[in-house]
Amino acid sequence: EVEALLADKAYDADERVLDVLEACGAIAVIPPKRNRLVQRAYDKELYKARHLIENFFSKIKQFRAIATRYDKLSRNFLAGVHLASACVLLN
């Protein structure tokens, strides 16, 4: 079960994202847009961890098979993601 969703400002949409997360009991860690009439609070410390996730994805995209998704079967692609992840973590 999802406890929190870390996302950027593009996902600051009440009806499509925030209300759905609230109905599921998940916490939205999404900074509000500047043009929002009522600014809502979010966990800034947890949001800072988002860059680690973004950095990880940029590193595994250096592997051509992951970036281009040559594999036709999802299990083969997932195996490639696991292999690329292991290589990134070992370096």
Secondary structure by P-SEA (a helix, b strand, c coil): cccbbbbccccccccccaaaaaaacbbbcccccccccbbbbccaaaaaaaaaaaaaaaaaaccccccccccccaaaaaaaaaaaaaaaaac
